[in-house]
Amino acid sequence: MEYASVAGLAIIVVIFSIGPISGAHVNPAVTIALATFGHFPWSRVPLYILAQTVGSVSATYVGSSVYGVETQLMTTRPSLGCSSAFWVEFMATFMLMFLAASISSQSRPVRPVSGGSLNPARSLGPAIVSWDFKDIWVYITAPTIGAVAGALIFHLLRIRPRPCSADDGLLVHSIHSLQ
């Protein structure tokens, strides 16, 4: 889980830093999907896939050197068989592409719909400073209800994280307190 969180945060940094230059293509599957529907030129696909692969190889070497982890431990392997892994990868990438396409679509951008806060404190701070509380209730109630609903579903499904230790961060402790 820690690896997935760090990888996700790294992707966010990459998207914001190189997005304006390259379109933030860091996934060959996304590049191919965009080219398939005419949103990216096929002539550039091989170079992008090469760059994406070189980036992955470089990151593996750097990660191995910095953390002293054997590169074999960084490989992706199915734990429940190839069929299950295939469908999980299919659905996760489907959702990733659908979300990316929805967010980046000029006809339906996310920002004009809500402002994209997801955090009551993030919206409340500027509202207090500017003394402009118009529609602030949306940004206080919706994220709070959404977070509670997510925690409720998590609790109902009884997803059990690994045992908490003194070395764990706040996130693992917080997850345990939900149960």
C-alpha positions in Angstrom: 0.0 0.0 0.0 2.9 2.4 0.8 4.3 1.8 -2.7 1.0 2.5 -4.3 0.6 5.7 -2.4 4.1 7.0 -3.2 3.7 6.0 -6.8 0.4 7.9 -7.0 1.9 11.0 -5.5 4.9 10.7 -7.9 2.5 10.6 -10.8 0.7 13.7 -9.6 4.0 15.5 -9.4 4.9 14.3 -12.9 1.6 15.4 -14.3 1.9 18.9 -12.9 5.5 19.3 -13.9 5.6 17.9 -17.4 1.9 18.0 -18.3 2.1 21.3 -20.2 5.1 20.0 -22.2 4.2 16.4 -23.1 0.6 16.0 -22.0 1.8 14.0 -19.0 2.0 10.8 -20.9 3.7 8.4 -18.4 1.7 5.3 -19.3 2.0 3.6 -22.7 -1.6 2.2 -22.4 -2.9 5.8 -22.2 -0.7 7.0 -25.1 -2.0 4.1 -27.3 -5.6 4.8 -26.3 -5.2 8.5 -27.1 -3.7 7.7 -30.5 -6.4 5.2 -31.2 -9.0 7.9 -31.0 -7.0 10.5 -32.8 -6.0 12.6 -29.8 -2.3 11.9 -30.2 -0.3 11.3 -33.4 0.7 7.7 -34.1 4.0 8.8 -35.4 5.0 9.9 -31.9 3.8 6.8 -30.1 7.0 4.7 -30.4 9.2 7.6 -29.1 6.8 8.2 -26.1 6.7 4.5 -25.3 10.5 4.4 -25.4 10.7 7.4 -23.1 8.2 5.9 -20.7 10.1 2.7 -20.5 13.4 4.4 -20.0 11.8 6.4 -17.2 10.6 3.2 -15.6 14.0 1.5 -15.9 15.8 4.5 -14.5 13.4 4.8 -11.6 13.9 1.1 -10.8 17.7 1.5 -10.8 17.4 4.7 -8.6 15.0 3.0 -6.2 17.1 0.0 -5.9 20.3 2.1 -5.3 18.7 4.4 -2.8 16.7 1.8 -0.8 19.0 -1.2 -1.4 16.0 -3.3 -2.6 16.6 -6.1 -5.0 15.1 -5.2 -8.4 13.3 -8.6 -8.5 11.3 -7.4 -5.5 10.0 -4.5 -7.6 8.5 -6.6 -10.3 4.8 -6.9 -10.7 3.4 -10.4 -10.3 -0.2 -11.7 -9.9 -1.0 -13.1 -6.5 -4.3 -14.8 -7.5 -3.4 -15.9 -11.0 -3.1 -14.3 -14.4 -6.9 -14.3 -15.1 -7.7 -12.4 -12.0 -4.8 -10.0 -12.5 -5.8 -9.4 -16.1 -9.4 -8.3 -15.2 -8.2 -6.2 -12.2 -5.7 -4.5 -14.5 -8.3 -4.1 -17.2 -10.8 -2.5 -14.9 -8.3 -0.3 -13.0 -6.9 1.0 -16.3 -10.4 1.5 -17.7 -11.3 3.7 -14.8 -7.9 5.5 -15.0 -8.5 6.3 -18.7 -12.1 7.2 -18.2 -11.3 9.5 -15.4 -8.3 11.1 -17.2 -10.5 11.6 -20.4 -13.3 13.1 -18.3 -11.1 15.5 -16.5 -9.1 16.6 -19.5 -12.1 16.9 -21.8 -12.5 20.6 -22.8 -16.2 20.2 -23.0 -16.6 18.9 -19.5 -13.8 20.1 -17.3 -14.0 19.3 -13.6 -12.9 22.7 -12.3 -15.9 24.8 -13.5 -18.3 22.2 -12.0 -17.1 22.3 -8.4 -13.8 24.0 -8.1 -12.2 20.7 -7.1 -11.7 21.3 -3.4 -12.5 17.9 -1.7 -11.2 19.5 1.5 -13.3 21.7 3.8 -10.2 23.4 5.3 -8.9 24.2 1.8 -12.1 26.1 0.9 -12.7 27.6 4.3 -9.3 29.3 4.6 -9.7 31.5 1.5 -13.3 32.1 2.3 -12.4 33.5 5.7 -9.5 35.6 4.4 -11.6 37.1 1.6 -14.7 37.1 3.8 -16.7 35.5 0.9 -18.8 32.6 2.2 -21.0 32.3 -0.9 -21.8 28.6 -1.4 -19.3 27.5 1.2 -21.8 25.0 2.6 -21.2 22.8 -0.5 -17.5 22.6 0.2 -18.0 21.8 3.9 -20.9 19.4 3.7 -20.2 17.4 0.5 -16.6 16.4 1.3 -17.5 15.6 4.9 -20.4 13.4 3.9 -18.3 11.8 1.2 -15.5 11.1 3.6 -17.9 9.6 6.2 -19.6 7.5 3.4 -16.2 6.2 2.3 -15.2 5.4 5.9 -18.6 3.7 6.4 -18.2 1.5 3.3 -14.7 0.7 4.5 -16.0 -0.2 7.9 -18.9 -2.3 6.6 -16.5 -4.3 4.3 -14.2 -4.8 7.3 -11.0 -4.4 5.2 -8.3 -5.3 7.6 -5.0 -3.5 7.2 -1.8 -5.0 8.6 -1.2 -4.7 12.3 -0.2 -1.3 13.5 3.3 -0.8 15.1 5.1 2.2 16.6 6.9 2.7 13.3 3.7 3.2 11.3 2.5 6.6 10.3 -0.8 8.3 11.2 -2.6 6.8 8.2 -2.4 3.2 9.4 -3.3 4.3 12.9 -6.3 6.2 11.6 -7.5 3.2 9.6 -7.3 1.1 12.7 -9.4 3.6 14.6 -12.2 3.1 12.0 -12.7 -0.5 13.0 
